[in-house]
Amino acid sequence: MSDIASLTQLGAEARPAGRPEDAVLETVPFGHGDGPPTLVRLTAPEFTSLCPVTGQPDFAHLVVDYVPDRRLVESKSFKLFLVSYRNHGAFHEDCTVSIAKRLVVAMEPRWLRIGAYWYPRGGIPIDVFWQTGTTPDGLFIPDQGVPPYRGRG
């Protein structure tokens, strides 16, 4: 999207897409991409998708950190994008990486990483991490704040 006036979801009635592939990730301008790196953090502590084999729900706490260049992801479209995974069957690793890659395509950030802290299935929590490259020099990155599994909450 080229500017704020072209947003279709913010300030309007919008429903999540039935599939992540159909979800629209909208962006807004960021006017500070030429300065020192700015970290933007998106946290989704109640992300859900489906196991592709059993159809049972899977739950994760997602933390997305990114350094914008010229675009920010618009938060309502991001929320609707994540909700589109509720009926999507995929393994934890595939869900995590597909979310990150869609954000990269939409925003073209200077850097992005995702931490996906999945709640246990069969007694094994699966944590998935992915990033676009080396961390920008001088970037302050706080801890993602998700404890190792012990009744993660």
N, C-alpha and C positions, 0 to 999 in steps of 0.2 A: 504494500500500500504506500502511496506516495505522500500522503499527509493525513492529518487528523480528520478532516472532512470526509475522507473516503472510508472511514471505519464503518463496518456494517453491523457489528455486534454490540459495541459499547453504547449504552443509552437506548438500546432497542431491545425488543423481545427477541431472544435467540435461544434456540434449543441445541443441545449437543448433537453432533453427527452420530449416525448409527455405527460408523466404523472410523478408526483413526485416519485412514487414508482419505476420507471425505471431510475431515475436520479442517477448518480454515484458521490458520495462525496469522493474526494481523500484527503489524508492527507500527510503531510511532517513531518520529525523529528523536535522535539524541544529539544534542549540540556540543558535547564535550569529548568526543572521540579522539581529538587531536592532542589532548592534555595527558597528564599522568593517568595511569590505568585506574578505572573505577570498577569496583566489584559490585555486581547486582546479584542478589540471592533470591531465588524462588523456592519456597518450601511447601510441599504437599504431604502432610502427615497421614492422610487417609486415602492414598491412591489405591484403586482396585482394578483388577483384571481377572481373567479366568484361566484356569489350568487348561491347556489345549487337549489334554487327554481325558481328564475326569469331568471337566466343566465346573469344578468347584472354584469358589472365589479365592483369589490370592490378594494379599494386602501388603503394601509397602509404604515406607516413609521416604519420600523423594526430596533431595536437596540439589538444586541446580544453581551453580555459580557461573557467572559469565562476565566477560569484559566487553561491553558494547563498543562497536565502532561508530556507525551512523544510525543504527536502528535499535530500539528496545522492543521486546515482545509486549503486546498489549495484554494486561493481566486477565481480563474477562475471556478473551479468545484462548489464552493459555488454559484457564480453568475448564472451558468447554472442550478443548482438545483432550485434556486428561480424562474428563468424564466419558469421552468416546471410547475409552479402553474398558469400560465396565462390562461390556458384553463381548470383548475381544479375547480370543484364546491364543495365548503365546507364552512361551517360557520366560522366566524372569529376565534372563540375559537379553532376549530379543526385545522385550518391552522397553527395557532400560535404554538400549542402544538406539532403538527406533525413535524414542522421544528426543534423545539428544541430537540425532541427525536431522530430524524435522526442524528443531530449533535453529540449528546451524544454517540450514537452507533458508529459513525465513528471515533471519537477522543478519547473517554473515558477521558474527562477532569476532573480535580480535582473539578471543579464547573462551572456551566453554568446558565445564566438567559437570558430570552428574554423579551423585552418590545415591544408589537405590538400596535401601535397607529393607529387605523382604522378611516378613514374619515367617516363622518356621512352617514347613510342611514335612511331615514325617520326622519331626524333631530336629531338622537342620535349617537354620536361618541361612539365607543366601544373600550376600551383599555384593552388589555389582557397581563397578566404578569405570568411567570412560571419560576421556578428555581429548581435546583437539590437538594438543601439542604441548610444548614447554610453557610453563607459567611465565607470564610477562614480568620483566624486571621491575622491582619496586612495588609489586602488587601485595597488598595486605589481604591475607585470606584467613578469616577466623575459622576455628574448628567447626565442622558441620554440626556438632552438638547432638549427634545421635549416639546413645551409649551402645556398647557391645551388648549382645542379646542377653538379657536377664529379665524377661517379661517386659521387653521394650515397649515404651509407651509414649 
